[in-house]
Amino acid sequence: MERVIQLHVERLPEGVFLATSDDVQGLVAQGRSASEAIEIAKDVARKLLDAQTPGAGAVVGDSFDCSLVVPVEA
């Protein structure tokens, strides 16, 4: 099963990228690049969603939103 969540990625003044999501409570990921932050966010989202389940690139600007497809166990 997969779930699509909205991810917000922004470049912080320190030069790192921060990824958060209103769709997954507690999802916060930081990376040296936008793609690293997204990859970390994908792993964090999967772990957070699994814990909630019973039984179970290039940046145009300094901030952007994107969809993230996260596989979760049924």
N, CA, C and O atoms as CSV, one atom per row, in Angstrom:
chain,resi,resn,atom,element,x,y,z
A,1,MET,N,N,0.842,-1.165,0.000
A,1,MET,CA,C,0.000,0.000,0.000
A,1,MET,C,C,0.896,1.241,0.000
A,1,MET,O,O,1.985,1.237,0.574
A,2,GLU,N,N,0.428,2.276,-0.639
A,2,GLU,CA,C,1.149,3.551,-0.656
A,2,GLU,C,C,0.215,4.659,-0.193
A,2,GLU,O,O,-1.007,4.557,-0.300
A,3,ARG,N,N,0.813,5.697,0.312
A,3,ARG,CA,C,0.050,6.863,0.753
A,3,ARG,C,C,0.766,8.111,0.254
A,3,ARG,O,O,1.989,8.200,0.357
A,4,VAL,N,N,0.032,9.065,-0.278
A,4,VAL,CA,C,0.604,10.313,-0.765
A,4,VAL,C,C,0.458,11.358,0.331
A,4,VAL,O,O,-0.636,11.571,0.853
A,5,ILE,N,N,1.555,12.003,0.674
A,5,ILE,CA,C,1.517,13.075,1.662
A,5,ILE,C,C,2.131,14.325,1.047
A,5,ILE,O,O,2.963,14.244,0.143
A,6,GLN,N,N,1.715,15.466,1.543
A,6,GLN,CA,C,2.304,16.731,1.108
A,6,GLN,C,C,3.511,17.023,1.978
A,6,GLN,O,O,3.463,16.884,3.201
A,7,LEU,N,N,4.584,17.427,1.335
A,7,LEU,CA,C,5.833,17.716,2.030
A,7,LEU,C,C,6.206,19.162,1.742
A,7,LEU,O,O,6.133,19.611,0.598
A,8,HIS,N,N,6.605,19.887,2.773
A,8,HIS,CA,C,7.073,21.264,2.611
A,8,HIS,C,C,8.581,21.267,2.850
A,8,HIS,O,O,9.049,20.824,3.899
A,9,VAL,N,N,9.341,21.770,1.870
A,9,VAL,CA,C,10.795,21.813,1.973
A,9,VAL,C,C,11.241,23.259,1.856
A,9,VAL,O,O,10.818,23.980,0.953
A,10,GLU,N,N,12.100,23.676,2.779
A,10,GLU,CA,C,12.612,25.039,2.711
A,10,GLU,C,C,14.091,25.080,3.078
A,10,GLU,O,O,14.580,24.280,3.875
A,11,ARG,N,N,14.784,26.038,2.469
A,11,ARG,CA,C,16.191,26.244,2.780
A,11,ARG,C,C,16.254,27.177,3.990
A,11,ARG,O,O,15.669,28.259,3.982
A,12,LEU,N,N,16.968,26.746,5.025
A,12,LEU,CA,C,17.135,27.552,6.224
A,12,LEU,C,C,18.313,28.512,6.045
A,12,LEU,O,O,19.179,28.272,5.204
A,13,PRO,N,N,18.355,29.595,6.824
A,13,PRO,CA,C,19.456,30.553,6.711
A,13,PRO,C,C,20.836,29.902,6.892
A,13,PRO,O,O,21.832,30.400,6.368
A,14,GLU,N,N,20.888,28.810,7.623
A,14,GLU,CA,C,22.157,28.117,7.856
A,14,GLU,C,C,22.625,27.358,6.621
A,14,GLU,O,O,23.743,26.844,6.596
A,15,GLY,N,N,21.771,27.283,5.590
A,15,GLY,CA,C,22.132,26.599,4.351
A,15,GLY,C,C,21.642,25.173,4.241
A,15,GLY,O,O,21.809,24.555,3.190
A,16,VAL,N,N,21.044,24.626,5.287
A,16,VAL,CA,C,20.496,23.271,5.229
A,16,VAL,C,C,19.032,23.334,4.816
A,16,VAL,O,O,18.419,24.401,4.825
A,17,PHE,N,N,18.482,22.184,4.456
A,17,PHE,CA,C,17.085,22.110,4.032
A,17,PHE,C,C,16.267,21.383,5.089
A,17,PHE,O,O,16.706,20.381,5.653
A,18,LEU,N,N,15.074,21.904,5.348
A,18,LEU,CA,C,14.171,21.346,6.340
A,18,LEU,C,C,12.905,20.881,5.640
A,18,LEU,O,O,12.291,21.637,4.887
A,19,ALA,N,N,12.514,19.633,5.890
A,19,ALA,CA,C,11.294,19.066,5.316
A,19,ALA,C,C,10.317,18.762,6.444
A,19,ALA,O,O,10.676,18.119,7.431
A,20,THR,N,N,9.077,19.229,6.291
A,20,THR,CA,C,8.024,18.975,7.269
A,20,THR,C,C,6.744,18.611,6.523
A,20,THR,O,O,6.646,18.800,5.311
A,21,SER,N,N,5.765,18.088,7.260
A,21,SER,CA,C,4.491,17.749,6.645
A,21,SER,C,C,3.367,17.928,7.656
A,21,SER,O,O,3.478,17.506,8.807
A,22,ASP,N,N,2.292,18.554,7.213
A,22,ASP,CA,C,1.090,18.649,8.046
A,22,ASP,C,C,0.306,17.338,8.000
A,22,ASP,O,O,-0.571,17.106,8.832
A,23,ASP,N,N,0.624,16.474,7.020
A,23,ASP,CA,C,-0.100,15.216,6.851
A,23,ASP,C,C,0.361,14.118,7.811
A,23,ASP,O,O,-0.400,13.198,8.113
A,24,VAL,N,N,1.606,14.213,8.291
A,24,VAL,CA,C,2.152,13.198,9.194
A,24,VAL,C,C,2.686,13.913,10.427
A,24,VAL,O,O,3.722,14.578,10.380
A,25,GLN,N,N,1.963,13.765,11.527
A,25,GLN,CA,C,2.358,14.428,12.769
A,25,GLN,C,C,3.756,13.991,13.188
A,25,GLN,O,O,4.045,12.796,13.254
A,26,GLY,N,N,4.622,14.959,13.470
A,26,GLY,CA,C,5.968,14.680,13.941
A,26,GLY,C,C,7.017,14.554,12.855
A,26,GLY,O,O,8.191,14.346,13.161
A,27,LEU,N,N,6.626,14.676,11.582
A,27,LEU,CA,C,7.597,14.528,10.503
A,27,LEU,C,C,8.436,15.801,10.380
A,27,LEU,O,O,7.934,16.863,10.013
A,28,VAL,N,N,9.700,15.670,10.690
A,28,VAL,CA,C,10.679,16.743,10.532
A,28,VAL,C,C,11.970,16.081,10.072
A,28,VAL,O,O,12.463,15.157,10.718
A,29,ALA,N,N,12.519,16.552,8.957
A,29,ALA,CA,C,13.763,15.986,8.445
A,29,ALA,C,C,14.652,17.109,7.942
A,29,ALA,O,O,14.168,18.091,7.378
A,30,GLN,N,N,15.946,16.961,8.149
A,30,GLN,CA,C,16.899,17.981,7.734
A,30,GLN,C,C,17.996,17.320,6.909
A,30,GLN,O,O,18.453,16.223,7.229
A,31,GLY,N,N,18.415,18.002,5.840
A,31,GLY,CA,C,19.482,17.469,5.006
A,31,GLY,C,C,20.355,18.572,4.454
A,31,GLY,O,O,19.986,19.746,4.480
A,32,ARG,N,N,21.523,18.185,3.951
A,32,ARG,CA,C,22.450,19.159,3.364
A,32,ARG,C,C,21.991,19.625,1.998
A,32,ARG,O,O,22.427,20.668,1.510
A,33,SER,N,N,21.099,18.843,1.374
A,33,SER,CA,C,20.511,19.216,0.090
A,33,SER,C,C,19.017,18.936,0.163
A,33,SER,O,O,18.552,18.233,1.060
A,34,ALA,N,N,18.267,19.492,-0.788
A,34,ALA,CA,C,16.826,19.246,-0.810
A,34,ALA,C,C,16.544,17.761,-1.014
A,34,ALA,O,O,15.660,17.199,-0.368
A,35,SER,N,N,17.297,17.126,-1.914
A,35,SER,CA,C,17.049,15.707,-2.174
A,35,SER,C,C,17.388,14.849,-0.951
A,35,SER,O,O,16.710,13.855,-0.690
A,36,GLU,N,N,18.421,15.219,-0.206
A,36,GLU,CA,C,18.750,14.476,1.011
A,36,GLU,C,C,17.639,14.649,2.053
A,36,GLU,O,O,17.256,13.682,2.712
A,37,ALA,N,N,17.125,15.861,2.202
A,37,ALA,CA,C,16.035,16.105,3.149
A,37,ALA,C,C,14.786,15.306,2.759
A,37,ALA,O,O,14.094,14.778,3.629
A,38,ILE,N,N,14.498,15.215,1.469
A,38,ILE,CA,C,13.337,14.460,0.995
A,38,ILE,C,C,13.521,12.973,1.258
A,38,ILE,O,O,12.586,12.309,1.706
A,39,GLU,N,N,14.699,12.440,0.991
A,39,GLU,CA,C,14.963,11.021,1.246
A,39,GLU,C,C,14.838,10.695,2.735
A,39,GLU,O,O,14.266,9.669,3.104
A,40,ILE,N,N,15.370,11.561,3.580
A,40,ILE,CA,C,15.255,11.352,5.026
A,40,ILE,C,C,13.797,11.444,5.446
A,40,ILE,O,O,13.333,10.651,6.265
A,41,ALA,N,N,13.060,12.423,4.881
A,41,ALA,CA,C,11.640,12.587,5.200
A,41,ALA,C,C,10.849,11.350,4.798
A,41,ALA,O,O,9.924,10.951,5.506
A,42,LYS,N,N,11.200,10.743,3.675
A,42,LYS,CA,C,10.504,9.537,3.227
A,42,LYS,C,C,10.687,8.408,4.245
A,42,LYS,O,O,9.734,7.703,4.579
A,43,ASP,N,N,11.904,8.246,4.726
A,43,ASP,CA,C,12.178,7.200,5.717
A,43,ASP,C,C,11.463,7.495,7.038
A,43,ASP,O,O,10.873,6.600,7.644
A,44,VAL,N,N,11.518,8.749,7.478
A,44,VAL,CA,C,10.854,9.149,8.728
A,44,VAL,C,C,9.340,8.968,8.600
A,44,VAL,O,O,8.695,8.454,9.514
A,45,ALA,N,N,8.777,9.387,7.469
A,45,ALA,CA,C,7.335,9.254,7.256
A,45,ALA,C,C,6.919,7.794,7.293
A,45,ALA,O,O,5.907,7.449,7.903
A,46,ARG,N,N,7.700,6.926,6.637
A,46,ARG,CA,C,7.372,5.500,6.631
A,46,ARG,C,C,7.361,4.946,8.054
A,46,ARG,O,O,6.455,4.203,8.430
A,47,LYS,N,N,8.364,5.310,8.837
A,47,LYS,CA,C,8.437,4.819,10.213
A,47,LYS,C,C,7.291,5.363,11.064
A,47,LYS,O,O,6.701,4.627,11.855
A,48,LEU,N,N,6.975,6.649,10.903
A,48,LEU,CA,C,5.873,7.230,11.675
A,48,LEU,C,C,4.540,6.614,11.278
A,48,LEU,O,O,3.715,6.313,12.141
A,49,LEU,N,N,4.320,6.422,9.975
A,49,LEU,CA,C,3.064,5.834,9.509
A,49,LEU,C,C,2.957,4.370,9.924
A,49,LEU,O,O,1.876,3.908,10.291
A,50,ASP,N,N,4.068,3.635,9.869
A,50,ASP,CA,C,4.056,2.243,10.324
A,50,ASP,C,C,3.707,2.167,11.807
A,50,ASP,O,O,2.976,1.275,12.236
A,51,ALA,N,N,4.234,3.110,12.585
A,51,ALA,CA,C,3.957,3.126,14.029
A,51,ALA,C,C,2.490,3.441,14.309
A,51,ALA,O,O,1.944,3.010,15.325
A,52,GLN,N,N,1.856,4.188,13.415
A,52,GLN,CA,C,0.451,4.547,13.592
A,52,GLN,C,C,-0.485,3.476,13.064
A,52,GLN,O,O,-1.670,3.464,13.398
A,53,THR,N,N,0.046,2.563,12.230
A,53,THR,CA,C,-0.771,1.522,11.613
A,53,THR,C,C,-0.942,0.363,12.582
A,53,THR,O,O,0.050,-0.163,13.087
A,54,PRO,N,N,-2.176,-0.048,12.856
A,54,PRO,CA,C,-2.375,-1.199,13.738
A,54,PRO,C,C,-1.681,-2.434,13.167
A,54,PRO,O,O,-1.869,-2.762,11.995
A,55,GLY,N,N,-0.890,-3.115,13.975
A,55,GLY,CA,C,-0.171,-4.292,13.511
A,55,GLY,C,C,1.110,-3.969,12.749
A,55,GLY,O,O,1.727,-4.709,11.983
A,56,ALA,N,N,1.274,-3.224,12.962
A,56,ALA,CA,C,2.425,-2.945,12.177
A,56,ALA,C,C,3.739,-2.301,12.716
A,56,ALA,O,O,4.685,-2.098,11.955
A,57,GLY,N,N,17.010,16.821,-5.711
A,57,GLY,CA,C,17.106,17.541,-6.865
A,57,GLY,C,C,17.354,19.052,-6.955
A,57,GLY,O,O,17.997,19.682,-6.116
A,58,ALA,N,N,16.920,19.449,-7.790
A,58,ALA,CA,C,17.110,20.895,-8.036
A,58,ALA,C,C,15.957,21.668,-7.417
A,58,ALA,O,O,14.802,21.266,-7.558
A,59,VAL,N,N,16.242,22.750,-6.745
A,59,VAL,CA,C,15.243,23.583,-6.093
A,59,VAL,C,C,15.136,24.908,-6.846
A,59,VAL,O,O,16.136,25.581,-7.097
A,60,VAL,N,N,13.908,25.264,-7.198
A,60,VAL,CA,C,13.705,26.501,-7.932
A,60,VAL,C,C,13.913,27.702,-7.036
A,60,VAL,O,O,14.537,28.681,-7.448
A,61,GLY,N,N,13.407,27.645,-5.830
A,61,GLY,CA,C,13.538,28.759,-4.890
A,61,GLY,C,C,14.050,28.257,-3.551
A,61,GLY,O,O,14.583,27.152,-3.455
A,62,ASP,N,N,13.888,29.059,-2.539
A,62,ASP,CA,C,14.338,28.673,-1.210
A,62,ASP,C,C,13.320,27.818,-0.476
A,62,ASP,O,O,13.638,27.251,0.569
A,63,SER,N,N,12.097,27.710,-1.001
A,63,SER,CA,C,11.036,26.979,-0.336
A,63,SER,C,C,10.098,26.401,-1.391
A,63,SER,O,O,9.812,27.065,-2.387
A,64,PHE,N,N,9.613,25.174,-1.190
A,64,PHE,CA,C,8.655,24.602,-2.126
A,64,PHE,C,C,7.870,23.492,-1.450
A,64,PHE,O,O,8.283,22.975,-0.412
A,65,ASP,N,N,6.729,23.124,-2.042
A,65,ASP,CA,C,5.907,22.019,-1.585
A,65,ASP,C,C,5.955,20.933,-2.647
A,65,ASP,O,O,6.047,21.234,-3.837
A,66,CYS,N,N,5.895,19.692,-2.237
A,66,CYS,CA,C,5.853,18.594,-3.183
A,66,CYS,C,C,5.088,17.442,-2.570
A,66,CYS,O,O,4.907,17.387,-1.353
A,67,SER,N,N,4.634,16.512,-3.416
A,67,SER,CA,C,3.970,15.307,-2.944
A,67,SER,C,C,5.013,14.232,-2.752
A,67,SER,O,O,5.983,14.148,-3.506
A,68,LEU,N,N,4.810,13.414,-1.744
A,68,LEU,CA,C,5.745,12.331,-1.429
A,68,LEU,C,C,4.931,11.053,-1.301
A,68,LEU,O,O,4.005,10.992,-0.493
A,69,VAL,N,N,5.261,10.033,-2.083
A,69,VAL,CA,C,4.588,8.748,-2.017
A,69,VAL,C,C,5.367,7.868,-1.045
A,69,VAL,O,O,6.560,7.624,-1.228
A,70,VAL,N,N,4.673,7.395,-0.006
A,70,VAL,CA,C,5.318,6.646,1.065
A,70,VAL,C,C,4.694,5.256,1.141
A,70,VAL,O,O,3.492,5.141,1.383
A,71,PRO,N,N,5.484,4.194,0.940
A,71,PRO,CA,C,4.920,2.849,1.108
A,71,PRO,C,C,4.701,2.544,2.584
A,71,PRO,O,O,5.589,2.776,3.404
A,72,VAL,N,N,3.514,2.022,2.929
A,72,VAL,CA,C,3.209,1.637,4.300
A,72,VAL,C,C,2.648,0.232,4.290
A,72,VAL,O,O,1.966,-0.170,3.346
A,73,GLU,N,N,2.935,-0.509,5.337
A,73,GLU,CA,C,2.423,-1.868,5.436
A,73,GLU,C,C,0.948,-1.838,5.802
A,73,GLU,O,O,0.516,-1.023,6.617
A,74,ALA,N,N,0.184,-2.729,5.197
A,74,ALA,CA,C,-1.260,-2.777,5.442
A,74,ALA,C,C,-1.569,-3.382,6.790
A,74,ALA,O,O,-2.737,-3.501,7.161
